[in-house]
Amino acid sequence: MKYDWKFKLDCVLKYNEGKRDFVPIGIKRDSFLPHVVALVKTFDDLYKAVDKYINYYNNERIKSKTTWMPPSKFREASMLSL
C-alpha cells in the first residue's frame, strides 16, 4: 500500500510520542510497525542532515563579503566595533 507523506509524517510523530494507534484498518500491526520504524530512521537522518547544514551555513562557511570570516564571527566583530 502507498500512503501520502502527511500520513507517514503523522505516523512518525505518533511513534515518537510512544503512541501505537496509527495502524490503518485492515493492516496487521506486526507488518506495519517495521515500516514506521524505517520511516523514523529516515526522518531522524533527515533532521540531522538539515541541522548539520544549518550549523555549517551559520558558523563555518566563509565568504568574501564577510571579510573571509564565518557569518557568526562577522556578526560578533561588527557588534564589537559599534
Secondary structure, 3 states (H helix, E strand, C coil): CCCCHHHHHHHHHHHHCCCCCCCCCCCCHHHHHHHHHHHHHHHHHHHHHHHHHHHHHHHCCCEHHHCCECHHHHHHHHHHCC
